[in-house]
Amino acid sequence: MVVVIPTNKSVEAFQGLHLYHGAISNCSMRVRMTLIEKGLTWTSHHIDLKKKENITDVYFGINPNGLVPTLVDDGVVHIESNDIIDYLDETYPVPSLSALDREAMLGWLQLAASIHVPAIKPYVYAKKVAVKLKKTSEEQSRYDSLQQNQELKTFHAKHKGSSTFSDADVTKSEEILKDCFIKLESTLEGQSWIMGEQYTLADISWIPVHFVLIGCGYSFDNYPNIRRWAEAFRAKESFQEGILKWCPDFSQV
């Protein structure tokens, strides 16, 4: 669980669940899905990433990385989407989205978190959103002054000004993603969900990754089990309301 003490003290007065989130953010998608699966009432604070609404003193005062999502629960600020969904499942346990083998389930959440900056973000930015999230010189200066996370600074420097992601960046992303999807394909053989026949946070953590990568042209032709698994989400209200309502087609972002 990642809890931060905000410098923007206004959020500490919040009552109930408040979510700062982005429509096109795969990390936001998994938190919206979890809130919906839980039947929880929450207040939406939408951050338009294409308008750089996250690059402000106000928002960095809530989330020190300037990222979405951020969950505020009765004034306590939680960041990092996979930690947030685990927190929600532990704090609001009915209905449960945890697996009998909790350690294995958390391993899938941790894997998704570990590849976000090394693989998912570079691929999505290189293939789809870098040009649409290009910062003006003023926005870049503001971001550089606010951002203290060196990993994120290094990442965003790759599309700063006239810079672009290299073929090597994309190749590295593809190699990491391939290893993960080979593992996921094998895991799904003969079973409905990642943890077997039980739908859990592991599934909620990974389906937004599949959704945005499909929108970036990533091919799952060699992964029939993953395609079957992904198709099963179409009937779920949490997928319809947590993903499609906010981002009907990532390829059109």
N, C-alpha and C positions, 0 to 999 in steps of 0.2 A: 504494500500500500504506500503510495507516494502522496504525502500531505505536505503542503507548503504554507508558509505564513505570508499572506499577501501584504504588499506595501500599499495597495489600494484597499483601504480599510472599509470601504462602503459595503463590500460583499459579506463582511463578517456579521452584518445585521440581517442577512437574508434568512428567511424562514422556509423550510421545505427544500425541495430539490430544484436546483437551477442548473441548466446546461448551456455553456458557451460552446457553439459547434459551427462547423462549416458544411454547407450542402454537399460539396464535392469531396470532402475529406473522408477517406476510407476509415480513419481512426474514429471520426465522429459517427460514422455509420454504425459501427459495432456498439457504441454506447446507446445510440437511439434505439437500436434493435433490442438491447437488453432492457431498457426502460419499458418498452412496449411489451415485451414478453412477461415482464413482472407486473404489468398493469398499474404502473406507478404514475402518479400525477407529477408533472414537472413543468417548470417555466422555461421557455425557449429564449435564448439570447443568440440570435443568428449572427455570425461573423462572416461577411462576404469577403472571401480571400482574394477574389479577383479585383476588388476595390481596395485591397490592402488594409482592411479595417482592423486587422490584428496588429498592425505596426503603429501602435500608439502607446503613450505613457500609461494611459488608463488600462489597456489590456495587458501590457507587460507587468503592470502592477498587480494583476490577478494571476497570470501565468508567466513566470520569469523566463520561459523559453519563447513566449509569443506564439505558442502552438494551440491548435484546437485538437481535441475537446478539453474543456475544464469543467469539472463538476463541483458545484458548491452545495453541500448538504448541511442545512442549519448553520451556515456561516463558516463551515470547514471546507477548505479548498483542496480538491484532489486533482492530480494531473496524471498523464500517461494512461492511454485508453484501456490497455489490457489490465492494468491495476484497477482502473475504475470499474470495469465490468465484474471483476472478482470481488471488489468491495461491495458492489450492489448486491451480488448474489449472497454474500455472507451477511450483509446487514438486513436485507429484505429477503429472507430465505424461502418464501412461498410465492410462486412455485419455484422449486429448486432447479437450477441450471448446472449443478455440479455433478461430476461423474462419481461413481463408486470408487474408481481409482483416481482420486483427486490429484495425486502427484503427477500422473501421466497427463491428465488434462492440463494442469498448469504448465507442463513441459511444452505443449502446443501453443499456449498463450505466450510463453517466453520466447519460443522460436519465432513467432510472428513479430514480436517486439524487436528481437535481435536483428532481423533482416530489414527493418523499416528504412533506416537511413542508408545502410550499405547497398540495398538492392531495390526495394519497392520505390522509394522516392526518386532515385536516379532514373529508373526505367520510365516512370510516369512523367517525370519532368522532361526527359529527353524526347519521348515519343509524343507528348501531348501538351503539357501545361506550361513549360518554361517560357515560351513566347508570350503566353497569355498572362503570366504572372511576372513579366519583366518589370523591374522597378525603374522609376525615373531616378535621376541622380539624387534628387532631394529625398525620395523614398529610401534609396540605398543608404544614404548618409544617416537617415533616421534609424534604419534597421541596424546598421553597424554600431551606432551609439547605444542602442537598447539591448542588443543581443550579447550575452556574456557566455553562451554555450559555444565552445570552440568547434565542436563537431558540426553544429548547424551553420556556424559562420563559414567553415571550410566548404560545406556542401553548397551553400548559396553563392559563394564566390565563383563557382563553376558556371553560373549563368549571369554573372555580373557584367553590366555594360555590353560589350560585343562578344563576350565569352560564351561558349556553348559546351554542352556535354560532349565528350569525345566518344569515338567508337569503342575505345578501351573501357570507358565507363559503362557503356551499354553491355558490352561483352561480359564484364565482371558481374553485372546485375543478372544477366541471363544465366550465367553459370550457377550463381547462388539460388536463383529461383528454380532452376531445373532440379537441383539436388532436393529442394524442399518439395517440389511437386511429384518427384519420383517417390519420395517417402509417403506423401499424402495418397497418391494413387495406390500404392501397395497397402496402406492402412485401410482404405475403403473397400478393398476386395472382399466381396461377400457380406458386406454390412452396410447399413443405411447411413450411419453417421460416423464421425471420426472416432468416437468412443464406443462404437458398437451399435446397438439399437436404441441407445439413449441420446437424445438431442441435448447438447451441452454448450457451455461457453466456448469450447474448442471450435465448434461449428460457427458460432457467431463471430469469433475472432477471425476466421479465415475467409468467410464468404465475401466480405467487402474487398479483400485483396483480389479474389477472383473477379469480382465485378469491375473494379477499376482497370485491371490488366486486360480483360476482354475489351474494354472501351479503348484501350491503347493499342489494340491489334495483336496482343499476345495470343499465340495459338495453343489451344488445349486439345488439338486433334489427336494427340498420342496418349490422351488421358481419359479413356471412356468412363472410368469410375468417378473421376472428378466431375465430368460433364453430367453424369446421372445424379450425383450428389447436389450439384449446383441447381439443376432443374427442379429438385424437390423444394427448394426455397420459394419458388414462384407462388405456391399455395399458402405461404405463411404471411399473416398480417404484419408481423414485425419486419419482414423484408419489403413488403409493399409500402408500409408507412414509414419505416426507418431508412429505407434506401430510395426506392422508386419515387416516392412522393417528393423527395428533395432533389433527386438527381435521376430523372427518368432514363437517361441514356448517356453514359460517361463519354461515349465517342463524340457526342455533340458539345461537350464542355468547351 
